[in-house]
């Protein structure tokens, strides 16, 4: 009996222990499989509508992606390209390919891009600088290029008969049947390149290519980039055991940009230069072909970014005329919503009425009518059906913190109809004239799920269900950490500021908790959205913190008035809003108002430094990663868009220079971090602050990341980074 009693007691004890939830640790968050579960990246429907393909991180190593496929009409998913068979972590990418991936924020290895050919018979896969072709039926993989230099920006012509790519700054075309290769452009060398998007276009204009096939595959347009007048910024890339000097062509605010020209060429013909006007100090913003290939459309953006011209170009002669012009007294936001229609008319998105909306124009560039209206912005046009006269678009119509897919008639505009459900965030890819779409959805209780849906939003089949069941990596934690709460505060000008709050595990309203404000705060990203919560943020809940985010004025997906409030004054209304938010937090009975911290990277690093150096700041500590600290050190297109030039706005460049505010910094309140190979926010932004703090004898903490560029990549280093955050804030925010 004693043995039996012991066995029963042990069994009861085991049940009690197993019923207790696991503790979320940094070690678990930054290990594989990813806690958020599997996700489908870059999902596409084959042109014939029969096969779905997507990129999927390996369960054993989320940094490596394979290409997966599944039949639409049923059947099990299967691996189409196993990256381990073709890729190697030891493969050294060219500087051009590394820079391109950095600009596109691609951190994975293996298969990072792919394209179906028009016949749906094969898929083109660029991988580690070479190009492969995958036969759909046999799954046979054939290597298309094999040279010492990397081939980048590979594109199949619409006919599928030719392949274009850039190698060593020159544009080439390969005949897919014969394998014959032809140089389309002169040889690029040094500061001269062809078919390439320059640094500024990739980093700040959202244009990642420098060549464009015509719909009939008979012509190819390409950019010629001359960087000879761009200043050289010597930059030392410091790794763990080695370093190299990089003489980077980096156009700092107020200095000269690259000169970009545009040419059109038939494959065996003469290159025709496109007339972009007499002023070479402009941005080549967008290039599009008409459906019949008889017209080339070019968007030309002024250096001030206050005028955007839509040019209509004859590709046979290069002659151009201005079809449409947009002007602004602040800046014009670029988009990809120019949609030329077969009859010569076109759809165009504009912020002319105070929000971004869709407009229909005639072939002569005259406005026919406005398609969408309301006190909300269209995010982007997802698809157009010219037979029915319908357009699909994504928008945060009802609230800035949710996104849905909508359908509207552009012929006879009426109220948009929602295609997807409310309550979270949708990202879609609409195919086949709106008959189906690939939709990815998440909300605070639903990790990212991707499926194929019909025109009414009904699920046809899952691509990656990622169900939060007992087999999901996050299942053990799903009931232990509260979902975020959402609300609004009023800015000083009366506009609504969205906020979110995660309360600590085991929250007790009678207690007072320290707060970490997680911030970005700039025009490129909003933080407050009804999406799945990053498990890394849950680490702070586990550690007993409130995690708070506030989208200050100047963040995107809002009205012109909201976004333009920060014009010429980065460090003004944006910082006022964050300080107001912290002071509001101090009024809450469960907040320890003496222990509020902030953490942010890039623009978020700048915001963190600015709030810490504000007079009478309510913030006790902050961790600033890769911060721009003096806007004259950052690039032309981004900085001048929001701050004008250092020459034209000298007072505010000086006023919002972090170094000029350091006397307000509390000793021991700052953790400063930066990658030692950053080619975006160059390391000088941080070293100048280091030197100034040392000169002023203000103690601070510093962490540098050898070999890392603008972000910190991989589980190991991010595990280290979050351990660092937790250690720093535990010492600074917990009495």
C-alpha positions, -999 to 999 in steps of 0.1 A, spaced: 0 0 0 28 24 8 42 19 -27 8 25 -42 2 57 -21 37 70 -33 28 63 -69 -5 81 -67 11 111 -50 38 113 -76 12 110 -103 -9 139 -88 23 160 -84 32 154 -121 -3 164 -132 0 196 -111 34 204 -126 23 197 -161 -8 219 -157 14 249 -149 23 269 -180 58 270 -193 79 301 -186 86 321 -217 124 326 -218 146 345 -242 162 311 -250 129 298 -263 119 329 -281 151 329 -301 153 293 -311 137 271 -338 110 263 -345 97 299 -344 72 304 -316 48 322 -339 46 291 -360 52 285 -398 44 313 -421 40 315 -459 63 342 -475 57 355 -510 27 332 -518 17 332 -555 -9 315 -577 4 301 -610 -8 319 -641 -31 290 -650 -46 291 -614 -37 255 -606 -7 256 -583 0 276 -552 36 283 -543 53 300 -514 85 304 -494 86 286 -461 114 289 -434 128 256 -423 116 243 -390 151 236 -380 165 269 -392 142 298 -397 169 317 -415 168 294 -445 138 293 -468 126 265 -492 101 268 -521 69 249 -514 39 241 -536 4 226 -534 -24 220 -560 -53 243 -556 -78 215 -561 -65 194 -533 -35 173 -523 -6 176 -498 19 204 -498 54 194 -510 89 209 -512 96 221 -547 131 234 -540 151 224 -509 175 252 -504 200 230 -487 205 211 -520 215 243 -538 226 268 -512 253 270 -486 258 292 -456 295 295 -467 285 311 -500 299 346 -501 275 370 -518 287 399 -539 285 434 -524 257 442 -549 236 413 -538 242 419 -501 233 456 -505 202 447 -525 190 423 -498 197 449 -471 177 475 -490 148 450 -494 151 439 -457 157 403 -468 175 385 -439 169 349 -449 191 327 -471 181 300 -495 153 308 -518 144 344 -513 126 352 -545 110 333 -575 88 339 -606 64 318 -626 68 319 -664 37 328 -683 30 293 -694 29 280 -658 53 252 -669 83 264 -649 95 286 -621 126 308 -621 146 308 -589 175 332 -582 196 317 -554 228 329 -539 239 348 -570 230 321 -596 197 314 -614 178 281 -616 148 269 -635 124 244 -619 102 223 -642 67 221 -627 58 186 -639 91 168 -633 104 191 -605 138 189 -622 161 218 -614 183 232 -641 210 258 -634 206 286 -659 237 307 -650 270 297 -636 296 325 -636 320 338 -610 300 370 -606 265 371 -591 235 376 -614 209 398 -596 174 411 -603 165 382 -626 133 386 -647 116 364 -672 102 383 -701 64 381 -703 67 356 -732 90 334 -711 114 332 -739 141 355 -725 157 361 -691 172 394 -681 196 400 -652 223 423 -640 259 411 -637 288 434 -627 266 465 -633 257 455 -668 223 443 -681 222 409 -700 195 389 -717 196 352 -722 176 332 -748 160 305 -727 158 280 -757 193 283 -770 211 295 -739 227 323 -759 236 354 -738 236 390 -751 248 422 -734 219 447 -737 239 477 -724 275 489 -724 297 475 -697 292 490 -663 323 499 -644 331 518 -612 305 545 -608 285 536 -639 258 510 -639 230 498 -662 197 481 -653 203 488 -616 183 508 -591 206 532 -573 210 532 -535 184 560 -530 158 544 -552 161 511 -533 163 525 -498 139 554 -499 118 553 -531 106 517 -530 120 510 -564 142 479 -564 147 474 -601 163 493 -630 149 474 -659 114 468 -673 102 444 -700 74 456 -724 43 434 -724 51 419 -758 87 412 -747 99 431 -777 115 460 -758 133 465 -725 136 498 -707 166 503 -684 182 529 -662 217 542 -666 231 554 -632 261 576 -629 273 580 -593 305 599 -600 293 631 -584 280 613 -552 303 619 -522 324 590 -509 318 582 -473 346 560 -461 331 533 -439 349 505 -420 330 473 -419 342 457 -386 336 420 -382 345 397 -354 380 389 -366 385 411 -396 376 445 -411 376 462 -444 374 497 -456 344 505 -479 344 537 -499 306 539 -501 289 564 -525 265 578 -499 245 609 -508 240 628 -475 213 654 -472 220 685 -492 247 669 -514 246 656 -549 227 626 -560 234 601 -587 224 611 -622 198 587 -636 189 584 -673 164 561 -689 167 542 -722 145 519 -743 159 492 -765 147 464 -788 168 434 -782 188 437 -814 182 474 -819 196 508 -810 191 522 -775 168 552 -774 172 578 -747 140 589 -729 135 626 -725 133 632 -688 136 670 -691 164 694 -688 170 691 -651 190 660 -642 186 666 -604 154 646 -602 143 611 -591 133 584 -615 104 572 -593 84 547 -613 83 532 -648 53 514 -663 43 501 -698 9 504 -713 -10 471 -719 -2 472 -757 35 482 -752 31 513 -773 35 538 -745 60 540 -716 49 559 -685 75 575 -663 70 591 -629 95 620 -624 98 633 -589 115 667 -582 145 668 -559 123 687 -533 97 659 -537 70 685 -539 62 678 -576 55 645 -593 50 644 -630 35 615 -650 53 614 -684 39 598 -715 68 585 -736 69 572 -771 93 542 -768 103 544 -805 116 580 -802 120 587 -765 99 618 -768 79 626 -737 51 649 -726 36 657 -691 3 639 -688 -4 648 -651 13 667 -623 9 665 -586 22 693 -563 24 697 -525 37 723 -501 53 696 -480 60 663 -498 44 638 -521 42 602 -510 51 577 -538 29 547 -544 25 518 -569 -11 526 -577 -7 539 -612 -28 514 -632 -29 520 -670 -61 506 -686 -64 491 -721 -85 520 -734 -58 545 -724 -75 557 -692 -57 551 -659 -62 548 -622 -41 571 -600 -39 574 -562 -35 609 -547 -37 627 -514 -53 658 -530 -84 658 -508 -65 652 -475 -64 614 -476 -49 590 -501 -77 580 -525 -82 565 -560 -90 586 -590 -99 578 -626 -83 598 -654 -88 599 -691 -61 591 -717 -55 628 -720 -46 631 -683 -79 649 -674 -98 638 -643 -129 618 -649 -140 613 -613 -128 604 -578 -134 567 -571 -130 565 -533 -138 592 -507 -138 595 -469 -118 605 -439 -95 574 -443 -67 566 -466 -64 538 -493 -33 518 -486 -28 505 -521 -47 491 -551 -46 453 -551 -61 445 -585 -82 458 -614 -108 440 -635 -113 460 -667 -143 438 -678 -164 445 -648 -148 479 -640 -140 469 -605 -109 477 -584 -98 460 -552 -78 479 -526 -66 475 -490 -74 502 -465 -78 509 -428 -112 523 -435 -129 519 -401 -99 523 -378 -62 529 -384 -53 497 -364 -71 473 -387 -67 466 -424 -92 449 -448 -96 442 -485 -124 462 -503 -140 462 -537 -152 493 -555 -164 501 -591 -142 527 -607 -167 532 -636 -197 542 -614 -182 548 -579 -203 537 -549 -195 529 -514 -167 503 -512 -177 467 -501 -155 449 -476 -144 415 -489 -125 404 -458 -136 403 -422 -129 429 -395 -110 425 -363 -74 422 -374 -49 429 -402 -52 415 -438 -24 415 -465 -37 402 -498 -26 394 -534 -56 394 -557 -55 372 -589 -76 364 -619 -95 396 -621 -107 394 -586 -120 358 -587 -96 346 -561 -71 361 -537 -43 350 -514 -49 364 -480 -27 365 -449 -45 374 -417 -36 379 -381 -49 395 -349 -37 395 -313 -50 360 -307 -43 346 -342 -8 340 -356 -3 347 -392 -25 325 -414 -24 323 -452 -51 309 -474 -67 311 -509 -101 328 -509 -128 333 -534 -142 367 -545 -166 368 -515 -138 361 -490 -147 325 -485 -118 301 -478 -110 278 -507 -80 261 -490 -53 268 -466 -17 275 -477 -4 278 -442 -32 274 -416 -8 279 -386 -36 268 -362 -30 276 -326 -37 241 -315 -18 217 -292 8 211 -319 16 248 -323 49 260 -307 31 288 -289 3 267 -275 18 263 -241 19 301 -236 -14 311 -253 -34 316 -221 -6 331 -200 -1 365 -215 -29 390 -220 -38 404 -254 -30 441 -260 -55 467 -250 -61 496 -274 -71 532 -270 -66 568 -282 -51 600 -267 -55 635 -281 -25 653 -295 -21 690 -288 -38 698 -321 -68 676 -313 -59 647 -335 -63 611 -323 -32 592 -313 -35 554 -313 -20 534 -284 -16 497 -274 -8 483 -240 4 448 -229 0 443 -191 23 421 -171 17 384 -166 -5 380 -135 -14 417 -136 -28 430 -103 -45 465 -106 -37 472 -70 1 471 -78 23 496 -97 44 484 -126 73 499 -145 67 506 -182 87 501 -214 76 522 -243 83 503 -276 86 528 -304 94 535 -340 78 569 -344 86 577 -380 68 580 -414 78 545 -424 60 524 -398 31 524 -374 35 503 -343 -1 501 -331 -20 474 -351 -43 446 -343 -18 419 -353 -2 389 -337 21 400 -309 58 394 -314 68 368 -287 98 389 -279 75 416 -265 60 389 -243 93 386 -226 87 420 -210 53 409 -198 69 378 -182 95 401 -166 68 422 -149 66 452 -173 38 471 -190 47 474 -227 32 505 -243 33 519 -278 19 552 -291 18 562 -328 27 599 -327 19 624 -354 40 617 -385 34 579 -385 18 565 -417 -16 552 -427 -33 584 -416 -45 617 -431 -22 643 -447 -27 666 -417 -16 638 -393 14 627 -413 26 662 -423 26 675 -387 63 667 -385 73 685 -417 107 702 -413 108 692 -376 118 657 -368 121 659 -330 92 683 -326 55 671 -325 67 635 -326 86 639 -294 59 661 -278 34 633 -284 56 606 -268 62 628 -237 25 635 -235 19 597 -236 44 591 -208 28 618 -187 -6 602 -193 8 568 -182 19 584 -149 -17 592 -141 -27 555 -142 -30 540 -107 -11 508 -118 18 526 -134 51 533 -115 55 568 -130 91 571 -118 102 541 -138 92 546 -175 117 535 -202 118 535 -240 133 513 -265 136 517 -303 157 510 -334 166 532 -363 141 561 -362 129 546 -330 165 550 -317 163 587 -326 130 591 -308 145 574 -278 175 597 -276 153 627 -281 129 619 -253 158 611 -230 174 645 -237 142 666 -234 140 690 -204 122 675 -175 117 642 -193 93 617 -177 115 589 -190 140 573 -166 160 552 -191 162 542 -228 178 518 -252 185 534 -286 196 512 -315 212 524 -347 199 560 -343 202 588 -368 216 615 -345 221 644 -369 200 645 -400 227 660 -421 244 626 -419 215 607 -434 206 603 -470 191 628 -494 157 614 -504 145 604 -469 159 634 -450 150 661 -475 115 647 -479 107 654 -443 133 680 -432 141 699 -465 179 704 -469 204 715 -443 209 747 -463 172 756 -463 163 744 -428 196 750 -409 180 761 -376 159 729 -372 188 706 -383 207 722 -354 178 722 -330 171 685 -334 207 674 -334 209 650 -304 244 661 -295 231 696 -288 207 683 -262 230 659 -242 233 682 -212 197 671 -204 206 634 -203 205 618 -169 236 599 -160 234 561 -164 201 563 -183 212 554 -218 220 521 -236 234 529 -270 236 501 -297 248 500 -333 259 475 -360 296 479 -369 289 475 -407 258 496 -410 256 511 -445 223 528 -439 225 548 -407 263 549 -407 282 543 -374 293 579 -373 258 587 -360 266 568 -328 304 575 -325 297 613 -324 273 608 -295 299 586 -278 325 612 -281 302 640 -269 291 620 -238 327 612 -230 336 649 -233 308 658 -209 316 629 -186 281 616 -187 281 578 -180 262 556 -204 262 520 -217 273 509 -251 269 477 -272 283 473 -307 276 444 -331 305 433 -352 295 425 -388 259 436 -385 244 462 -408 213 482 -400 196 453 -382 207 425 -359 202 391 -377 199 356 -364 187 339 -332 221 340 -314 226 377 -316 190 386 -310 190 363 -279 220 383 -267 202 416 -275 171 408 -256 190 395 -226 208 429 -227 175 448 -228 161 428 -199 193 433 -178 194 470 -186 158 477 -178 158 455 -147 187 477 -133 171 510 -144 134 505 -139 129 482 -110 135 499 -76 
